[in-house]
């Protein structure tokens, strides 16, 4: 019996080494998979945030154009760095203007009295943006917004133009 005991001890050590090796491999693969999926999750979140910011800004601009869609409500002020969108309205008998433009790396909005001179440094930043431009093409407004090196373009057809076309038929 004494001769069998050393074999059992050696077999027991091999079993222990095998089990520990499997455990270390399992833990290492679990750690690798966890780190990989954490990176994928972070990258996906960043891409969603980038798309959300630009898309949300374009949706807000679209709604503003539609809200100010009346005679004299929308003006485009030509500028070398990108045209300025000016939205005009009357509140309690006084004229007010909202300016939307790009300045110092952000898309900005400035609301003030129509008699107040436009100051591009006074606007509130909406989102970070490299450039913003708006042009009137036919009966529609073509907006271009560049943020984080990605360019978003949207064409907005005003309701007044659509209603007018429908009534003529």
LINSULVEN-V149546 format. One record per residue. RES is the residue in one letter. OMEGA is omega in whole degrees, -180 to 180 (999 if undefined). D_CENTER is the distance of its C-alpha to the mean C-alpha in whole Angstrom. Layout:
BEGIN
RES&OMEGA&D_CENTER ; RES&OMEGA&D_CENTER
END
This chain:
BEGIN
X&179&77 ; X&-179&76 ; X&-179&75 ; X&-178&73 ; X&177&71 ; X&178&70 ; X&178&68 ; X&179&66 ; X&179&65 ; X&179&64 ; X&178&62 ; X&178&61 ; X&179&59 ; X&177&58 ; X&180&56 ; X&180&55 ; X&179&53 ; X&180&52 ; X&178&50 ; X&179&49 ; X&177&47 ; X&179&46 ; X&180&44 ; X&178&43 ; X&178&41 ; X&-180&40 ; X&180&38 ; X&180&37 ; X&176&35 ; X&178&34 ; X&180&32 ; X&180&31 ; X&180&29 ; X&179&28 ; X&-180&27 ; X&-178&25 ; X&175&23 ; X&178&22 ; X&178&20 ; X&180&19 ; X&180&18 ; X&-180&16 ; X&179&14 ; X&178&13 ; X&179&12 ; X&179&10 ; X&178&9 ; X&179&8 ; X&179&6 ; X&180&4 ; X&-178&4 ; X&-179&4 ; X&-179&2 ; X&-180&3 ; X&179&5 ; X&179&6 ; X&180&7 ; X&178&9 ; X&177&11 ; X&179&12 ; X&178&13 ; X&-180&15 ; X&178&16 ; X&179&18 ; X&180&19 ; X&-180&21 ; X&-178&22 ; X&-175&24 ; X&176&25 ; X&-179&29 ; X&179&31 ; X&-177&30 ; X&-177&27 ; X&175&25 ; X&173&25 ; X&-180&24 ; X&-179&25 ; X&179&26 ; X&-176&25 ; X&-177&25 ; X&-176&21 ; X&-177&20 ; X&179&21 ; X&175&20 ; X&178&20 ; X&-179&23 ; X&-174&23 ; X&177&26 ; X&177&28 ; X&178&31 ; X&-180&32 ; X&177&35 ; X&179&37 ; X&-180&35 ; X&178&32 ; X&179&29 ; X&173&26 ; X&179&22 ; X&175&20 ; X&-172&17 ; X&177&17 ; X&179&15 ; X&178&17 ; X&174&18 ; X&177&14 ; X&172&12 ; X&-173&12 ; X&176&15 ; X&179&17 ; X&178&20 ; X&177&23 ; X&179&27 ; X&-179&30 ; X&180&30 ; X&-180&33 ; X&-180&31 ; X&-180&31 ; X&176&27 ; X&-174&26 ; X&178&23 ; X&-174&23 ; X&-175&23 ; X&177&20 ; X&177&17 ; X&176&14 ; X&175&11 ; X&174&8 ; X&-179&9 ; X&177&10 ; X&179&13 ; X&175&14 ; X&177&14 ; X&176&17 ; X&179&18 ; X&175&22 ; X&180&24 ; X&-175&25 ; X&178&28 ; X&-176&27 ; X&176&23 ; X&179&20 ; X&-180&18 ; X&176&15 ; X&-180&14 ; X&177&10 ; X&179&10 ; X&-178&8 ; X&178&9 ; X&180&12 ; X&-178&10 ; X&176&11 ; X&180&10 ; X&178&13 ; X&177&14 ; X&-178&18 ; X&176&19 ; X&-180&22 ; X&-180&24 ; X&-178&26 ; X&180&29 ; X&-180&29 ; X&-179&29 ; X&180&31 ; X&179&34 ; X&-179&34 ; X&-178&35 ; X&-178&37 ; X&-175&39 ; X&999&40
END
